[in-house]
Amino acid sequence: MHVLPDDDDWLADERRAIGDRIRAERERQNLTQERLILAAGIDRVTLWRVETGEESKVSTLLRIARVLGVQLRDLVG
């Protein structure tokens, strides 16, 4: 069993890392935020939250992964 740190800073760090990977993959594919938003069926604020590391629903991450053509596990690390 893994012991988690007493604080939740690690959660924020992990969310930011996920957002960074999503942004990097989107940019690697030359996709604008607008195109990803439309293809994934999400709104602009939702994508902004994901890419900046705020709380995200798994269903939102799955939608983004599908549009990017990658496995969710590749985005979450």
N, C-alpha and C positions, 0 to 999 in steps of 0.2 A: 504494500500500500504506500502510495506517495504522500508525503506530508506537504501540504500547501503552505505558502507563506502566510503570516498573520494578516497582512494587508492585501488589498485587491489591486495593487498597482500592476501586478502581472497580467490581470485581465485586460486592463487598458492597453498595455504593451502588446498583447496578442491581437486585440482588435485592430490596433493601428497597423500591425504587420500584415494582417489580412487585407485591410484597405489598401496598403501599399502594393501588395501583390496584385490585387484586382486592378488598380490604376495602371501599374506597369504592364500588365497583360493587355488591357484595353489600348494603351498607347502603342504597344508593340504591334498590335493589329491595326493601327491607325483608325481606331474607332473613336468618334467624338462621344462625349457624354450624352448628347442628344440622341444619337443613333442607338446607343446601348439602352437608354431609357425607353425609347420606343419599342425596341425589339424585346426587351425583358418585361414590358408592361408595368414599369414602376415609375414613380414620379421623381422629379429633379431633386427634391429634398431627401428622398430615400437614398438615392445614389450618393449624394453629398455626405450623408451620414455614414454610409458604408465606407466610402473612400477616406473619410477622416477618422474612422475608428470608433464611431459611436455604436450603441447597441443595434443589432440587426437580427431579423428573423431568419431562421434557417431557410424558409421558403424563398426569401429574397435572394439569399446567397445561391441557392440552387438555380433560380431563374438566371442570375448573372452568369454562373458557371456554364449553363446550357448555351446561352448566347455566345459566350466566348469560346465554346467548344472545348472546354477543359473539365476535368473531374473536380468536384468540390474539394476533395482531399488535397489537390494541387494548390488550391487557393488558401486553404486553412493551414497548410504546412505540416 
